[in-house]
Amino acid sequence: MRYTGASLGYQIAAVLGGGLAPFVMVLLETTGTSMAVSGHLVALAVIALLSIRVLARRAGSR
């Protein structure tokens, strides 16, 4: 059960993150500027950093 749950979460994240990224980039490029794409990548980086911070706090509290 544990491996199935971990694998399911990993696979869903891969589909959403990797599968939808090209479509999002094409939609952002229709704005006519590359700043929209850059802003999207910066937003994803900030979300990743915040996630790492939350996980580090949870690991430290145990």
Secondary structure, DSSP 8 states (H G I E B T S, - for coil): -HHHHHHHHHHHHHIIIIIHHHHHHHHHHTTSSTHHHHHHHHHHHHHHHHHHHHHHHHHHH-
